[in-house]
Amino acid sequence: MEIRPIRNDEDHAAVLREIEQLWGAGEGTDEGERLDILVTLVEAYENRRWPLDEVDPVEAIEVAMAYEGRSRADLGRLIGPSRATEVLQRKRSLTLPMIRKIASNWHVPERVLVKDYVLGPKRRTKRRSAA
């Protein structure tokens, strides 16, 4: 039973696929023990990659974009350009279909994306124009 550390998102995706295949394995079996170990590895990687206490869903998307060199246009191709803009500006909540697309394509855990977060404009300093 060779098990290696999860070092990047590709490793993470591969382990998630293996977990899906092992899901439902009997407790105490070799498959069940492998499943337990892989789930523990995934949890450790996800906690390092996406600390739950520190980010809300929009911040998690922004972190994933920065980490992977993605742009707002990349998010737009995934969930729609106007929706991407509205989500990042906190004018629109993420929907379940958006969460599923982001989670499966960008490997951001769904549990991070389903958290409640505040909608509304970003706080900006008001400037008076000289008239």
C-alpha positions in Angstrom: 0.0 0.0 0.0 2.1 2.9 -1.3 0.8 6.3 -0.2 2.5 9.6 -0.9 2.0 13.1 0.4 -0.3 15.5 -1.4 1.9 18.3 -2.6 -0.2 20.1 -5.2 -3.7 20.4 -6.7 -3.0 17.6 -9.2 -2.1 15.2 -6.4 -5.2 16.4 -4.5 -7.5 15.7 -7.5 -5.9 12.2 -8.0 -6.5 11.3 -4.3 -10.1 12.5 -4.5 -10.7 10.2 -7.5 -9.2 7.3 -5.5 -11.4 8.2 -2.5 -14.5 8.1 -4.7 -13.5 4.6 -5.9 -12.9 3.4 -2.3 -16.0 5.0 -0.8 -18.1 2.5 1.1 -15.2 0.1 1.7 -15.7 -2.0 4.8 -14.2 -1.0 8.0 -11.1 -3.1 8.9 -10.5 -4.1 5.3 -7.3 -3.1 3.4 -9.5 -0.8 1.2 -11.2 0.7 4.3 -7.8 1.4 6.0 -6.5 3.0 2.7 -9.6 5.2 2.6 -9.1 6.4 6.2 -5.5 7.3 5.4 -6.3 9.1 2.2 -9.1 11.1 3.8 -6.7 12.2 6.5 -4.2 13.3 3.9 -6.8 15.2 2.0 -8.0 17.0 5.1 -4.4 18.0 6.0 -3.7 19.3 2.5 -7.0 21.2 2.3 -6.4 22.8 5.8 -3.0 24.0 4.6 -4.2 25.1 1.2 -7.5 26.7 2.2 -7.5 27.6 6.0 -11.2 27.6 6.8 -11.1 30.2 9.6 -9.3 32.8 7.6 -11.2 33.2 4.3 -14.7 33.6 3.1 -15.9 32.1 -0.3 -15.0 35.2 -2.3 -11.5 35.4 -0.6 -11.0 31.7 -1.3 -11.8 32.3 -5.0 -9.4 35.2 -5.1 -6.7 33.1 -3.3 -7.2 30.3 -5.9 -6.9 32.9 -8.7 -3.7 34.3 -7.4 -2.2 30.9 -6.5 -2.9 29.5 -9.9 -2.3 32.6 -12.0 -6.0 32.9 -13.0 -7.9 36.0 -14.0 -11.4 37.3 -13.7 -11.8 36.3 -17.3 -11.0 32.7 -16.3 -13.7 32.8 -13.7 -16.0 34.3 -16.3 -15.4 31.5 -18.6 -16.3 29.1 -15.8 -19.5 30.7 -14.4 -20.3 33.5 -16.9 -18.6 36.9 -17.2 -21.2 39.1 -15.6 -21.7 36.6 -12.7 -17.9 36.5 -12.1 -17.8 40.2 -11.8 -20.9 40.4 -9.5 -19.5 37.6 -7.3 -16.1 39.2 -7.0 -17.7 42.5 -6.2 -19.9 40.9 -3.7 -23.1 41.9 -5.5 -24.2 38.3 -6.1 -24.1 35.2 -3.9 -22.6 32.0 -5.3 -25.2 29.5 -6.4 -24.8 25.7 -6.0 -24.1 25.2 -9.7 -21.3 27.9 -9.5 -19.9 26.3 -6.4 -19.8 22.9 -8.1 -18.0 24.3 -11.2 -15.4 26.2 -9.2 -14.8 23.3 -6.8 -14.4 20.7 -9.6 -12.4 22.8 -12.0 -10.2 24.8 -9.6 -10.1 22.3 -6.7 -11.4 24.7 -4.1 -13.2 22.6 -1.5 -17.0 23.0 -1.6 -17.1 23.3 2.2 -15.1 26.6 1.8 -17.4 27.9 -1.0 -20.7 27.2 0.8 -19.8 29.3 3.9 -22.0 32.4 4.5 -20.5 35.7 3.6 -21.5 39.4 3.5 -22.7 40.9 0.3 -22.3 44.6 -0.4 -19.9 47.1 -1.8 -16.3 47.1 -0.9 -15.5 49.9 1.5 -14.0 52.8 -0.3 -12.8 56.2 0.8 -15.1 58.9 -0.5 -13.4 61.7 -2.3 -14.8 65.1 -2.8 -14.4 66.6 -6.2 -13.1 70.1 -6.4 -15.7 72.2 -8.1 
